[in-house]
Amino acid sequence: MGGNPNFAAQRIKEAADRTAATRKILEEEAEQNKQAYERFYNNLALFSSGTLALSMTYLGYLKNTSKPVAHSALLIASWVALLVCLMLSLFRTLFYTHYRHFARLRQYTADLKRRKDALAEEVPNLNIVNITSIAEREEFVAELKDAAKTIEADSHWAQRRESFYSWTWIWAERAARIAFVSGLTLLVSFAIANR
């Protein structure tokens, strides 16, 4: 018990403050991320569905002309690309929101583990009213270390999900943009072939 109780209390308070600050950021960013990323990808989904509707109208126009419809495979490929863009754009927001949640949860659990570790290390330097014997102090430290191990497992769980959703939302957004451009390119090629 050779440590300074004031230093120990300060270290525990700093760990608790850091954990609380991370939790606050988790809550604030969840709402901001939801709004910012939904707008872009909802617009992309809207443009994809609008382009699909206009291309169907254009196909109806072409069928009423005297010329036969040429290269209909381009139109079908365009529709497939635009539908893929539509689906990925809608689900990308879900993937991104999950990624941000698990990223912040991982950070929060890591900070919480550090807090438990700091408390376990500093218990011998503190005067705790309810703990009167060395055995009770050791039992309390063991409980803190067990809690830290459980929290560490939660942190690894969150990290695995963070990695999965990070990969998923990044590739969903890339694929959505590529599908949109591909769909438009195929549609323009179809229109040129049928002028």
N, C-alpha and C positions, 0 to 999 in steps of 0.2 A: 504494500500500500504506500509506495513512495512517491506517487504522482501528486500534482497540484489539483485540488478539487475545482478550483475556479477555471483552470484550463480545460479540465474534463467537461465541465458543464457548458463552457463556451463551444467546444468541439461538437457536443451533442446538439446544441441549439443551432449551430451552423448547418449541420446535416439535416435537421428538421426543417429549417428555413429553405434549404435547397430543394428538398422534397416537395414542400408546399408550393414553391415557385414553379417547379416543373409541372405539378398538377394543374396550376392555374393556366399555364401555357397550353397544356393538353386541352383544356376546356375551351379556351379562346380560339385556338387554331382549328378545332373541329368545325366550328361554325363558319369561320372565314374560308376554309378550304372547300367546304360544301358549296358555298355560294360562288366562289371564283371559278372553280373548274366545271361546275354544272352549266354555267352560262355558255362557255365556248363549245362544249360537246353537245349541249342541247341544241345550239344553233347549227352545229354540223349535222346532227340527226335531222333537224328541220329542213336544212338544205338538201340532204339526201332524199328525204321523203318527197319534198317538192319536186326535185329533179325526176324522181320516179314517176310522179303523177304527170308531169309535163311530157315525159317521153312516151307515156301511154297515150296521151292526147295526140302527140305527133304521129304515133303509129296508126291511130284511127284516121288521121288526116291522110296518111300515105295510102291506106287501104281504099280510100275513096277516089284516089287518082287512077288514071288509066295505066300507069306503069306498075309492074310487079315490084314488091318489096325486095330489095337486094340486101344480102349480107345480114340476115336476121340474127345470125349467131353473135354478131357484134352487139346487137341490142340486148340479147339475152345475157351475154357476159357483162354488159354494162349494168343491167338490173341486179345481177348477182353481186357485183362489186358494190353497188349502192346499198343493197340490203345488208351486206357485211358491214359496211360503214355505219349504217343505221344502228345495227345491233351493238357493234363495238363502241360506238359513241355513247349509247345509252348505258351500257354496262361499265364503261371506263370510269365514270363518276363513282360508281359503287366500289370498284377496285381501288381507286385512289383514296377514297374515304377510309376504306379498311386499312390501306397501307399507312396512312397518317395516324390512325388510331393505334395500330400495333407498334408503330415506331415510337410514339410518345409513351405508350404503355411500357415498352421495353425500357425506355429511359427512366420512367417513373419507378419501375420495379428495381432497376439498378441503383437508383438513388436511395430507395427504401432499404435495400440490402446494405448499402454503405452506412446508412444510419444505424441499422441494427448492429453491424460490425463495430462501428465507433462506440456505441453504447456498451457492447460486450467487452471491448478493450478497456474502456474507461470505468467500468463498474468497480474494479478494485481501488480506484482513486476517489470514489464518491462515498459520501456518508448517506446511506439509504435508510430511512426510518424503519421500514417494515422488515429489513434484513438485519438480523442480530448476530448470526453465526457465520463462520467461514463456509460451512456446508450449505447454508441457505444462499450465500453469495455465489458459490460454485454452481448450484442448481439453477439460479437465475441466469448466470452466464451461459450455461448449457442450453437453457430455453431460448435465449437470444440467438445463439449460434444455430440451433435447429430452425428457428424462424427464418434466419438469414439463408439457410440452405433451401428452405421451401420457397422463399422469395426468389432465389437464384434460379430455381427450376421454372418458376413463372416467367422470369425474365428470358430464359432460353426459349420457352414456349412462344412468347411474344415475338422474339427475334426470328424464329422460323416462319411465323405468319407474316411478319414484316417483310422478310425476304421474298416469300411467295407473292404477296400482293404488290410488292415493288416491281418484280419482274412482270406480273400480269398487267398492271396498269400501264407500265411503260410500253409493252408490246401491243396492248390494246389501242393505245393512243397512236402509236406509229402505224399500226395496221389500218386503223380507221382513216387516217390521213391519206395513206397510200391507196386504200380502197376508194376513197372519194375522188382523188385525182384520176385513178384508173377508170372509174366509172364514167367520169366526165369525158375523159379522152376517148373511151370506147363509144360513148354516145355521140360525140362530135364526129368520130370516124364513120359511124353509121349514118349520121345526117349528111355528111359529105358524099358518101357512097349512094345516097338516095336523092340527090338534088336534081 
